[in-house]
Amino acid sequence: MENFIFISPNYPDNYWMFCRGLKEMGARVLAVIDTDYNTLNPQLIKHIDECYKVSSFHNYDEVYRAVAYFAFKYGKPNWIESNNEAWLDLDAKLRDDFHVTSGFSYKQIHIFQSKSAMKSYYEKAGLAVAPYCLVSSLDQAKTFANQYGWNLVLKPDVGVGSSHTWHIHNEHELEQYWNQAESLNIQMILEEFIDGHVTTLDGIADAKGNIRFLCSMDYVSNCMDSVQNHDSVGSYYNFLVDQERKEVAQRVINSFGIKNRFFHGEYFELKHDQEGIGKKGDLVALEMNFRPPGGFCPDLINYSYNEDIYRLWAEVLLKQECAMHEKADYSAGFIGRRTGVDYVNSLEMLMEKYEKELLGVEVLPPAFASAMGNVTIKARFTDEDRRNEFFKDSFARKSDINPE
């Protein structure tokens, strides 16, 4: 029996399903948690063999002792994973200290979390990347802008989501946002803006780096616009990943050396020809995430494929096999709507019109609402036209119809 130490399966709440998948595949599941046992989801308790509580995952000595306890009681761990962006460094450091080789080392994951360092791996895979510089001064940023034009993005070189990410159109905005960035005391990266739709290639790779499951999500809006402009946001999983993009995904996985893990690769699909970058429809690398897509995206995958992606992940890691899916049965997606926006169509109207496709409506807590909207509507569709109508109806604002 393989010993799988799962870091923080209690958050996000749906991560108990990864533990369920591991138990179904025959693993011994040992959980390290940072909350009281009696507050745990009963389903999580049902699908773990034992758990060890620490006061904080930021206290490495405590987490180390938890893993040492499990190693003493059950034998050497075979796996140490969290599937959580916040704890990738922690997972890797623990793997190094306990000589667990089933995942990235601390040195590897530290490099891969840098957006600038990722670019060389994407280029090795044959993909274009946005020109950039790691800025250390306002003068350096202005020099870059004068070379590449005043359509830029300033963001942390290491960071999650779109926090502290700004779209810059002129010198005044650069000075404004640079002053905000300086107070963060973190390395910022300045890039040429890529005018493209954001699309993803998400999946699971086995021990040889072969992709066992692959799907693709398109954003209807994007997190940067959502956070910066208070825009609505949405995304959906596609019915099919064409052969060309399957090949792109595999080249990227090979370049990064991704094995035995989930991946969430983000790309721009160019809206038009962009000089020095590519032709309309080409993919331009954005960033690679070495974990599942965030939020409720794993559930949207399940709704699209009539699958249990949590179990498939465990099956790939522990059995090195996985049922192949050439095409999704549905295209599942979500809309994130903002409070304070005067939409054409009410939530009640949308729920009535799309009653047959509706999967659920949820009010999100502030931590998620900043990027994903205050109220989310999830639905799945059997054809693209009906899906596109849903997004159009959900996004429409009265100000778009009757501009002042």
C-alpha positions in Angstrom: 0.0 0.0 0.0 1.4 3.4 -1.0 1.5 6.2 1.6 0.1 9.4 0.3 0.5 12.4 2.5 -2.0 15.1 1.5 -1.2 18.6 2.6 -4.3 20.8 3.4 -7.1 18.5 1.9 -9.5 20.6 4.0 -9.1 23.7 1.8 -10.5 24.2 -0.7 -13.5 22.3 0.5 -13.8 20.2 -2.6 -10.3 18.8 -2.2 -11.8 16.0 -0.1 -12.6 14.4 -3.4 -8.9 13.9 -4.2 -8.7 11.9 -1.0 -11.7 9.9 -2.1 -10.0 9.1 -5.4 -6.8 8.0 -3.6 -8.7 5.7 -1.3 -10.6 4.2 -4.3 -7.2 3.5 -5.9 -6.0 1.7 -2.7 -3.7 4.3 -1.2 -3.2 5.0 2.5 -4.2 8.7 2.8 -2.5 10.7 5.6 -3.7 14.3 6.0 -2.0 17.3 7.4 -4.6 19.9 8.4 -4.6 23.3 10.0 -8.0 23.4 11.5 -9.9 21.6 14.2 -10.8 18.0 13.5 -14.4 18.5 14.4 -14.8 21.2 11.7 -13.7 18.9 8.9 -16.0 17.9 6.1 -17.4 14.5 7.1 -16.6 13.2 3.6 -13.0 14.1 4.2 -12.9 12.3 7.5 -14.4 9.3 5.8 -11.7 9.1 3.1 -8.5 9.6 5.2 -6.7 7.0 7.4 -5.3 9.5 9.8 -4.7 13.2 10.2 -2.3 15.4 12.0 -3.1 19.0 13.0 -0.6 21.8 12.8 -1.2 25.4 13.9 -0.1 26.8 10.5 1.3 25.6 7.3 3.8 28.5 7.5 5.4 26.8 10.5 7.7 24.4 8.6 9.0 22.7 11.8 5.5 21.7 12.7 4.6 20.4 9.3 8.0 18.5 9.2 7.1 16.8 12.5 3.7 15.8 11.1 5.3 14.1 8.1 8.0 12.5 10.3 5.3 11.1 12.6 3.5 9.5 9.6 6.9 8.2 8.3 7.7 6.6 11.6 4.2 5.0 12.0 3.5 3.9 8.4 6.8 3.8 6.7 8.4 6.1 4.1 6.0 8.3 2.2 5.6 7.6 -1.5 3.8 10.9 -2.2 3.6 14.4 -0.7 1.2 16.7 -2.5 -1.3 19.5 -1.9 -2.5 20.3 -5.4 -2.6 23.9 -4.1 -0.6 26.8 -5.5 -0.1 28.2 -2.0 1.8 25.1 -0.8 3.8 24.0 -3.9 7.0 25.2 -2.2 6.1 23.5 1.0 5.3 20.2 -0.8 8.6 20.3 -2.6 10.7 21.1 0.5 9.1 18.2 2.3 9.8 15.9 -0.6 13.4 16.9 -0.6 13.8 16.4 3.2 12.1 13.0 3.1 13.7 11.9 -0.1 10.4 11.5 -2.0 11.1 11.6 -5.7 7.5 11.4 -7.1 7.3 15.2 -7.6 9.3 18.3 -8.3 12.2 19.3 -6.0 12.2 22.6 -4.2 14.8 23.9 -6.7 12.7 23.0 -9.7 9.4 24.3 -8.4 11.1 27.6 -7.3 12.3 28.2 -10.9 8.9 27.2 -12.4 7.0 29.7 -10.3 8.8 32.6 -12.0 6.9 33.9 -15.0 10.1 35.1 -16.6 11.8 31.7 -16.1 8.9 29.9 -17.6 9.5 31.6 -20.9 12.6 29.6 -21.9 10.7 26.4 -21.4 7.9 27.5 -23.6 10.3 28.7 -26.3 12.0 25.3 -26.1 8.6 23.8 -26.9 8.3 26.0 -30.0 5.9 28.6 -28.6 6.1 32.4 -28.9 6.2 34.4 -25.7 5.6 38.1 -24.9 8.8 40.3 -24.9 9.5 41.3 -21.3 11.9 42.8 -18.8 12.3 42.3 -15.1 12.0 45.9 -14.1 14.1 47.5 -11.3 13.4 51.2 -11.9 10.9 53.5 -13.5 13.5 54.6 -16.1 14.1 51.0 -17.1 10.3 50.5 -17.5 10.1 53.6 -19.7 13.0 52.5 -21.9 11.1 49.2 -22.4 7.9 51.0 -23.2 9.6 53.3 -25.8 10.9 50.1 -27.5 7.8 48.0 -27.5 5.0 50.7 -27.4 2.5 51.8 -24.8 0.4 48.7 -24.6 1.9 46.8 -21.7 1.2 44.6 -18.7 2.9 45.1 -15.3 2.6 42.2 -12.8 4.5 40.2 -10.2 7.1 37.8 -11.6 5.9 35.3 -9.0 2.3 35.4 -8.1 -1.1 33.7 -8.3 -4.1 35.1 -10.2 -4.3 38.7 -11.3 -3.6 40.6 -8.0 -1.4 43.6 -8.6 -1.7 43.2 -12.4 -2.1 46.3 -14.4 -2.8 47.1 -18.1 -0.8 50.2 -19.1 -1.6 52.5 -22.0 0.5 55.6 -21.4 3.3 57.1 -19.4 1.0 58.5 -16.7 -0.4 55.0 -16.0 3.0 53.5 -15.9 4.1 56.0 -13.3 0.9 55.5 -11.3 1.1 51.7 -11.2 4.9 51.6 -10.8 4.5 53.7 -7.6 2.0 51.1 -6.3 4.2 48.2 -7.3 7.2 49.7 -5.5 5.4 49.5 -2.2 4.9 45.8 -2.7 8.7 45.2 -2.5 8.5 42.3 -5.0 10.1 41.7 -8.4 7.8 42.9 -11.2 7.8 41.9 -14.8 6.8 44.2 -17.6 5.5 42.6 -20.8 4.2 43.7 -24.2 0.4 43.3 -24.2 -0.8 40.3 -26.2 -4.2 40.9 -27.8 -5.7 37.4 -27.5 -8.4 35.3 -26.0 -7.2 33.3 -23.0 -7.4 29.6 -23.4 -6.1 26.7 -21.4 -4.7 23.2 -21.9 -5.4 21.4 -18.6 -4.7 17.8 -17.9 -2.9 15.0 -16.1 0.6 13.6 -17.0 1.8 10.1 -15.9 5.3 9.1 -14.7 6.8 9.2 -18.2 5.3 12.6 -18.9 2.7 11.3 -21.2 -0.6 13.2 -21.1 -3.3 10.8 -20.0 -6.2 13.3 -19.8 -6.4 16.6 -21.6 -9.1 19.3 -21.9 -9.3 22.9 -22.9 -11.1 25.9 -21.3 -11.8 29.3 -23.0 -12.3 32.5 -21.0 -15.1 34.7 -22.1 -13.5 37.5 -20.2 -10.3 37.3 -18.2 -9.2 37.7 -14.6 -7.1 40.8 -15.2 -10.0 42.7 -16.7 -12.3 41.4 -14.0 -10.1 42.6 -11.1 -8.9 45.8 -12.7 -12.1 47.0 -14.4 -14.7 45.3 -12.2 -15.8 43.3 -15.3 -18.0 40.2 -15.4 -16.0 37.0 -16.0 -16.8 33.6 -17.4 -15.3 30.5 -18.9 -16.3 27.2 -20.4 -14.7 23.9 -21.3 -14.6 23.0 -25.0 -16.1 19.9 -26.6 -12.9 19.0 -28.3 -9.1 19.6 -28.2 -7.8 19.4 -31.8 -4.7 17.4 -32.7 -2.5 20.5 -33.2 -3.2 21.7 -29.6 -2.7 18.2 -28.2 0.7 18.2 -29.8 1.4 21.7 -28.3 0.4 20.5 -24.9 2.6 17.4 -25.0 5.6 19.5 -26.2 5.1 21.9 -23.3 4.8 19.0 -20.8 8.0 17.5 -22.2 9.8 20.8 -22.0 8.9 21.4 -18.3 9.4 17.8 -17.4 6.0 17.5 -15.8 5.3 14.0 -14.5 2.8 12.5 -12.2 0.7 15.6 -11.7 -2.1 17.9 -12.8 -1.2 20.8 -15.0 -3.1 24.0 -15.9 -1.4 25.7 -18.9 -2.6 29.2 -19.9 -2.2 30.6 -23.4 -3.3 33.6 -25.5 -5.0 32.8 -28.8 -4.1 35.8 -31.0 -7.2 37.8 -32.2 -5.2 39.2 -35.1 -1.7 39.1 -36.6 0.8 40.7 -34.1 4.1 41.8 -35.4 7.0 39.8 -33.9 4.6 37.4 -32.1 2.5 35.4 -34.5 -0.5 35.1 -36.8 -4.2 35.3 -35.9 -5.2 32.1 -34.1 -1.6 31.2 -33.0 -1.1 30.3 -29.4 1.2 32.5 -27.3 2.4 31.2 -23.9 1.1 32.9 -20.8 2.0 30.7 -17.8 2.1 27.2 -16.6 0.6 26.1 -13.3 1.6 22.8 -11.7 -1.7 22.0 -10.1 -5.4 21.7 -11.1 -7.2 24.7 -12.5 -8.6 26.7 -9.6 -12.0 27.3 -8.1 -14.7 25.0 -9.3 -13.0 24.3 -12.7 -12.4 20.6 -11.7 -16.2 20.3 -11.3 -16.8 21.9 -14.6 -14.5 19.3 -16.1 -16.6 16.6 -14.5 -19.8 18.2 -15.8 -18.4 18.4 -19.3 -17.1 14.8 -19.5 -19.5 13.0 -17.1 -16.4 12.0 -15.2 -14.7 12.1 -11.8 -11.5 14.0 -12.5 -10.5 13.6 -8.8 -10.5 9.8 -9.3 -8.8 10.0 -12.7 -5.9 12.0 -11.2 -5.5 9.3 -8.5 -5.7 6.6 -11.1 -3.0 8.1 -13.2 -0.6 8.6 -10.2 -1.2 5.2 -8.5 -2.1 2.9 -11.5 -0.5 4.8 -14.4 -3.7 4.4 -16.4 -6.7 6.4 -17.3 -9.8 6.2 -19.4 -9.3 8.2 -22.6 -11.7 10.9 -23.6 -11.6 12.2 -27.2 -14.6 14.5 -26.8 -16.7 16.0 -24.0 -20.4 15.2 -23.8 -21.2 18.7 -22.7 -19.6 22.2 -22.6 -19.9 23.3 -18.9 -19.1 26.8 -17.9 -19.8 29.6 -15.5 -20.6 33.3 -15.4 -19.4 35.6 -12.6 -21.6 38.6 -12.2 -20.9 41.7 -10.2 -23.1 43.4 -7.6 -23.7 47.0 -8.6 -23.8 46.3 -12.3 -27.0 47.2 -14.1 -27.5 44.0 -16.2 -30.1 43.7 -18.9 -31.3 40.4 -17.7 -32.1 39.5 -14.1 -30.8 36.4 -12.3 -34.3 35.1 -12.1 -34.8 35.5 -15.9 -31.6 33.6 -16.6 -32.5 30.8 -14.2 -35.9 30.4 -15.9 -34.6 30.6 -19.5 -31.8 28.2 -18.9 -33.5 26.0 -16.4 -32.7 22.7 -18.2 -29.0 23.6 -18.5 -28.6 25.1 -15.1 -26.1 23.4 -12.7 -26.2 25.9 -9.8 -26.1 29.5 -8.5 -23.7 30.5 -5.8 -22.8 33.7 -3.9 -19.0 33.8 -3.5 -17.1 35.0 -0.4 -15.0 38.2 -0.9 -11.7 36.3 -1.3 -13.0 34.7 -4.5 -15.4 37.4 -5.6 -12.6 39.9 -6.5 -11.6 37.6 -9.4 -14.6 35.5 -10.1 -17.6 37.8 -9.5 -20.1 38.1 -6.6 -22.7 35.7 -8.0 -21.8 32.7 -10.2 -24.1 30.8 -12.5 -22.9 27.4 -13.7 -24.5 25.6 -16.6 -23.7 23.0 -19.3 -24.7 22.8 -22.9 -24.9 20.3 -25.7 -24.3 22.8 -28.5 -22.2 25.9 -28.9 -25.0 28.3 -30.1 -27.1 27.8 -27.0 -24.0 28.2 -24.8 -23.0 31.4 -26.6 -26.5 32.8 -26.1 -26.2 32.1 -22.4 -23.0 34.1 -22.1 -24.4 36.9 -24.2 -27.6 37.1 -22.0 -25.6 36.9 -18.8 -23.1 39.6 -19.7 -25.4 42.2 -21.3 -25.4 45.5 -19.5 -28.0 48.3 -20.0 -25.2 50.8 -20.5 -24.1 48.8 -23.6 -27.5 49.2 -25.2 -28.1 52.8 -24.0 -24.7 54.4 -23.7 -24.8 57.9 -22.1 
